[in-house]
Amino acid sequence: PGIGEAMRAESLKKVKTAMLSRGTAGIKGTTLIMNLPGSINGVQENLKMVLPLLEHMVEKMGSMATSS
């Protein structure tokens, strides 16, 4: 999905070097894996953006697990 792109776009508003970020997210089995920025501020900013979507992501993962 576009989680990595969204994290970079949000970070670019504050730090131009964010375009070098390799932020990404994916699913392995029933585990959500997110690669966050290296700075504490970057992590906090990205989590503020992603956490409101977490419940929806978990619900989608649950439906994927039961349909396979």
C-alpha positions in Angstrom: 0.0 0.0 0.0 1.0 3.7 0.0 2.0 3.9 3.7 5.7 4.5 2.8 4.8 7.2 0.3 2.5 8.9 2.8 5.2 8.8 5.5 7.7 10.4 3.1 5.3 13.0 1.9 4.5 14.0 5.5 8.2 14.1 6.5 9.1 16.1 3.4 6.9 19.0 4.7 9.5 19.4 7.5 12.8 17.9 6.3 14.0 17.8 2.7 16.3 14.8 3.4 13.1 12.7 4.0 13.1 11.9 0.3 16.1 9.6 1.1 13.9 7.6 3.5 13.2 4.0 2.8 10.1 4.0 4.9 7.8 1.1 4.0 5.2 -1.2 5.5 4.1 -4.7 4.8 2.5 -7.8 6.2 4.2 -11.1 7.0 1.6 -13.7 8.1 -0.5 -11.9 10.6 2.2 -9.3 11.5 2.2 -5.7 10.3 5.8 -4.5 9.8 6.6 -0.8 9.4 10.0 0.7 8.8 10.1 4.1 10.5 12.6 7.0 10.1 15.8 7.0 12.2 15.1 10.2 14.1 12.9 10.3 17.2 11.0 13.3 15.7 10.5 11.4 12.5 9.1 8.4 14.3 6.7 10.6 16.3 5.5 12.5 13.3 4.9 9.3 11.2 3.2 7.5 14.1 0.8 10.4 14.5 -0.2 9.9 10.9 -0.3 6.1 10.9 -1.9 5.3 14.3 -5.4 6.6 13.4 -5.4 4.0 10.6 -4.1 1.1 12.8 -7.5 -0.3 13.7 -8.6 -0.4 10.1 -5.3 -2.1 9.1 -5.7 -4.7 11.8 -9.3 -5.4 10.7 -8.1 -5.9 7.1 -5.3 -8.2 8.2 -7.9 -10.3 10.2 -10.1 -10.6 7.2 -7.2 -11.6 5.0 -6.2 -14.3 7.5 -9.6 -15.8 7.7 -10.1 -15.8 3.9 -6.9 -17.7 3.1 
